[in-house]
Amino acid sequence: MAARRGTFVALEGIDGSGKSGAARHLAAHLAARGVPVVQTREPGGTPEGEVLRGLLLSGAEEGWDPLSELLLMTAARIRHVQGVILPALEAGKTVLCDRYVGSTIAYQGAGRGIDEAFIRQLHAQTVGDVWPDLTLVLDVDAATGLARSRGRLAESAVDEGRFEALDLDFHERIRASYLDQAARDPARHFVLAAAAPAEQVWEAAVEALERHAVA
């Protein structure tokens, strides 16, 4: 593996936390300052990953058991890391990824009940030591985030609501996992209060990048 010269930034948070909007703002901010940037997402980021995204995020809740869900997420990530993330980092670019393995730990771990140690071992065996240099956690209470996300899906008519169909308790476990991950690794996590107006959240995200010497 070639040396990583770029910076890998992941944006994490519950559904409806505003990750996608923050990622777009950060990408524009970096590009305006001449920083080469790649904006991507999980599941997805490659043609193969986007196919798996459709399978994972649409349809009925009973479509996949937790382990199948985890393995499909991991399969999409392997292709994503090999085909997009590592080449961009090796070229000295900044990668902004809307969700990464932190989401797997939160959703398939805390949400579905799969042991976190197993998820980390699977990541190590399939992807290696490819972790974000900085993770921005957009934090909002679960009820607010769920209402936002369900509203957005209804307006857009996008069939990606399989997780939004789950109950509030599931989403509260997800939020708690993100905050726990950040608390355990504060040097590489920054928690943003995502209930604030979008512009304020974006400004805080830019400040976090500047502290990490990215922006």
N, C-alpha and C positions, 0 to 999 in steps of 0.2 A: 504494500500500500504506500502510495506517495505521501509525503508530508502534507499535513493540512495547513494551508496558509491563510485561509479565509476564516470567517466567524460564523458559527452556527447558532441561530436564535430560534427558539420555539415559542409559540404563543399557545397557552393552555387555558382551559376554563370550562365551566359547564355550558350546556347549550343555552344560547341567548346571552352570553357574557360580552359579546362584541368583538371577538377575536378577529373575524374576517375584516371588519372595518378598520381595526387597529393595524392589521397587517398591511392593508392597502395604503394607509397613511404613512406607515414607516417606510414602505418601499418607495413611495414618492419622495419622502424626506431624504432618504439615502441617495436616491438617483439624482436629486437636485444638487446634492453636494459632491457629485462625481464618484460616489461609492458604487462599484458594480454589485448588483443585487439580484438574487434569484428568489422569487416568491413562489411558494408551493404549498401543498396541503396533504393531509392524511385523513382517512385513507384516500389514496389517489396519487397525483403527482406524475404518473406515467400512464400511457394508454391501458396497460394491464391493470394498474392500480385503480383507474377510474371504473373499469368493469367490475372489479371487486367492491368498490365503493357502492355501486348500484345494488349489488347483492346484499351488502351489509346494512345499508341505511334505509332500504325500502322494504315493503312487504309486511307481513304479519310478524308479531313478536316471537311466535313459536317457530319461526323459520330456521333458527340456528340454536343449537345448545351452546353453553358458554365456551367449551373447549374448541368447538368448530369455529366459533366467532374469533377466538384468540388466534387460532392458526391461520385463518384467512387474513386477519389484520397483519399478522407477522409476514405472511407471504407477500402482501402488498408492500410492506416496509422493506423487505429485502431488495425487491426490484427498485424501489424508490431510492434507497441509499446507494445502491450500485450504479444506477443510471442517472441520477440527478444530484443528490446531496454531495457525495464524495467528489465527483468531477468538478462541481462548482467550488467546493472548498479548496481543492487542489489547485484551481485556477486563481485563487486569491479572492473569490467573491464572498459576499455576505449572503447567507441563506436564511430567509424568513419562512418558517414552516408553521402553518396553521394546524396544530396538533402533531404530536410525536409519541414516543413511548410513555410519556407521562399520562397521556390519555388512556393508554392500555392498562397501566397500573390503576388508574382511577375507575375506568368503566368495567374492564374485564376482571380486575382485581377486587377493589372495594365494592363495585356494583354487582358483579356476577358471583363473587366469592372464590375466585381462583387465587391461590396462594401467591403473594407478591414475589417471594423468592423464586418460585417456578417461572414467573414471567421474566424476571431479570436473568435467570439462567438461560431461558430460551432466547432472549435478546442477545446475550453474550455468545451463544453458540451459532446463531444465524446471522447476526449483524456485526458482532464484535464490539469493540469499545468506542462506539459512535454515539456520543451523547451531546446534547446542546452545550455550548459554552455559556449560554444565558437562556433562562426560561422565564418568560413574562407570564404570570398567572393573573388573568383578569377575573377578579372575585366579585360575585354578586350573589345575593341570597337565592336559593333554589326556586322559590315560587316566582320571583321576578324574572329570572332567566328563562324558566319554562314558559311563562306567559309570553315573553318576547319571542321566543323561538317558535312556539306554536302559531303566533300571529304572523310571523314572517313566512312560515311554510304555507299558511292558508292564503296569504296574499300572492305568493309566487306560484302556487300550485305545483311545487316541487315535491316529488315523492321521496323524501328523505326523513320521514318522521318516525321511524321504528323506535328510536330511543325516547323521543318526546312522548310516545304513547305510554311509557312506563310511569309509575306513580311518583309522587313527590319524595317519598322516602328514598327511592333509588337515587334521585338527583341530589338529595342532601348527603348521601354517602359519597357521591362523586365529589361534591364540593369539599367535604371534610378531607378526602384523600389528597386533593390538590394542595390544600393548606398544610397538611401533614408533610407532603413531599417538600414543600418550600421550607418548612420549619427544620427539617432534617438536613437540608443542604442550602443554607442561606447564602453562601458565597456565590451560588450559581442560579439563584431564584430571586425574582422581584415581584411582589404582590401589588397589583393595582386595584384601587377601589372602583370597580366597573359600574357601580350604580350612578356615578356622577355623569354629567353631560358628556357626550362623545368627545367633544373638543378637549375637555379637561383630561379625559382618559388618554387621548392621543398625546397631549403635551407631557403627561407623566411617563408615557412609554418612551418618548424621545429622550427625556431626562435619564431614564434608566439605561438607554443605549449609550448616552454620553458618559455616564459613570463607568460603563463597561468599555469605553474607548472605541465604540463602534461608529457612532454618528459623527 
